[in-house]
Amino acid sequence: MWQHFFRNPRKNYNPYMEKLKDHPEYIIYDKEIMNSYKGKWNEYFKNDNPIYLEIGSGNGNFAVRNSEKNRDINHMAVELRFKRLVISAEKAQKRDLKNVVFFRRRGEQITDFIGENEITGMYINFPDPWEGKEKNRILQPNLFSNIDKIMGKGGKLFFKTDHYGYYCDVLEFMAGVDGYEVVYNTDDLYNSPKLENNISTEFEDLFVIKRSMKINYIEIEKKN
Ligand SMILES: C[S@@+](CC[C@H](N)C(=O)[O-])C[C@H]1O[C@@H](n2cnc3c(N)ncnc32)[C@H](O)[C@@H]1O
């Protein structure tokens, strides 16, 4: 698809598709290249540091802030939208970060390009709650069969949402997900001890600063 597009660009394509090419050190959009690193992402980063995966990274504020604050981890971020990927890469480039990479990929496809036990943790920040079409949500019980393949024992999933219903649904279905346990949850992150180490996202800043909304937060640990 990409080779076809870059050889025969058409006017009605999203202009940010072309711009993905300007950031080869921060954006991987070619599925074959992505898949070829499956099980070898530490070679890609040229270190043995733990790898964290973010699904739906938006404009990249969280990815950039997390990788800047924690230089001893590698941050891989999956996002669908071209413009958001380009904006994210620009932010990473400005800070000359070496421990972050953005993928143009669906979060549902993580096992295609991430190997067994390859990641130590995962972030899902403010995913679409899909009100009325909840089956489309990214975080739902069936995602755990994929998470199980790529996350090592003791690994954690960190989930934030402004949507109280989504928060309650996750707490409810987690009781039936074997091998995983909710180890922390709050419906008011900004009045909890977890605030101290919290790294905000662009949606979060909007919800908290402009709308004074409460943020719901869950940590889920892989037990075996
Ligand atoms: C509501 S935004 C939140 C962005 C960011 N996490 C934040 O908190 O500011 C959700 C993001 O997830 C992306 N997204 C939606 N479905 C996705 C999927 N299946 N795989 C990867 N990204 C997805 C969207 O393009 C969007 O940028």
The ligand as an SDF file (V2000), in Angstrom:
LIG
                    3D

 27 29  0  0  0  0  0  0  0  0999 V2000
   -9.0810   10.1030   22.3950 C   0  0  0  0  0  0  0  0  0  0  0  0
   -7.5500   10.0550   21.6270 S   0  0  0  0  0  0  0  0  0  0  0  0
   -6.4000   10.0850   23.0080 C   0  0  0  0  0  0  0  0  0  0  0  0
   -5.0090   10.4660   22.5880 C   0  0  0  0  0  0  0  0  0  0  0  0
   -3.9740   10.4530   23.6980 C   0  0  0  0  0  0  0  0  0  0  0  0
   -3.8100    9.1140   24.2260 N   0  0  0  0  0  0  0  0  0  0  0  0
   -4.3280   11.4100   24.8010 C   0  0  0  0  0  0  0  0  0  0  0  0
   -4.6750   10.9590   25.8880 O   0  0  0  0  0  0  0  0  0  0  0  0
   -4.2350   12.6140   24.5940 O   0  0  0  0  0  0  0  0  0  0  0  0
   -7.4510    8.3740   21.0790 C   0  0  0  0  0  0  0  0  0  0  0  0
   -6.3570    8.1380   20.0640 C   0  0  0  0  0  0  0  0  0  0  0  0
   -6.3090    6.7590   19.7550 O   0  0  0  0  0  0  0  0  0  0  0  0
   -6.1330    6.6130   18.3640 C   0  0  0  0  0  0  0  0  0  0  0  0
   -6.7300    5.3140   18.0220 N   0  0  0  0  0  0  0  0  0  0  0  0
   -8.0540    5.0210   17.9610 C   0  0  0  0  0  0  0  0  0  0  0  0
   -8.2270    3.7200   17.6850 N   0  0  0  0  0  0  0  0  0  0  0  0
   -6.9920    3.1770   17.5840 C   0  0  0  0  0  0  0  0  0  0  0  0
   -6.5160    1.8620   17.3030 C   0  0  0  0  0  0  0  0  0  0  0  0
   -7.3540    0.8610   17.0870 N   0  0  0  0  0  0  0  0  0  0  0  0
   -5.1760    1.6700   17.2690 N   0  0  0  0  0  0  0  0  0  0  0  0
   -4.3110    2.6940   17.4870 C   0  0  0  0  0  0  0  0  0  0  0  0
   -4.7130    3.9530   17.7590 N   0  0  0  0  0  0  0  0  0  0  0  0
   -6.0320    4.1960   17.8030 C   0  0  0  0  0  0  0  0  0  0  0  0
   -6.8430    7.7830   17.7540 C   0  0  0  0  0  0  0  0  0  0  0  0
   -6.3720    8.0930   16.4650 O   0  0  0  0  0  0  0  0  0  0  0  0
   -6.5580    8.8820   18.7650 C   0  0  0  0  0  0  0  0  0  0  0  0
   -5.3940    9.6130   18.4540 O   0  0  0  0  0  0  0  0  0  0  0  0
  1  2  1  0
  2  3  1  0
  2 10  1  0
  3  4  1  0
  4  5  1  0
  5  6  1  0
  5  7  1  0
  7  8  2  0
  7  9  1  0
 10 11  1  0
 11 12  1  0
 11 26  1  0
 12 13  1  0
 13 14  1  0
 13 24  1  0
 14 15  1  0
 14 23  1  0
 15 16  2  0
 16 17  1  0
 17 18  1  0
 17 23  2  0
 18 19  1  0
 18 20  2  0
 20 21  1  0
 21 22  2  0
 22 23  1  0
 24 25  1  0
 24 26  1  0
 26 27  1  0
M  CHG  2   2   1   9  -1
M  END
$$$$
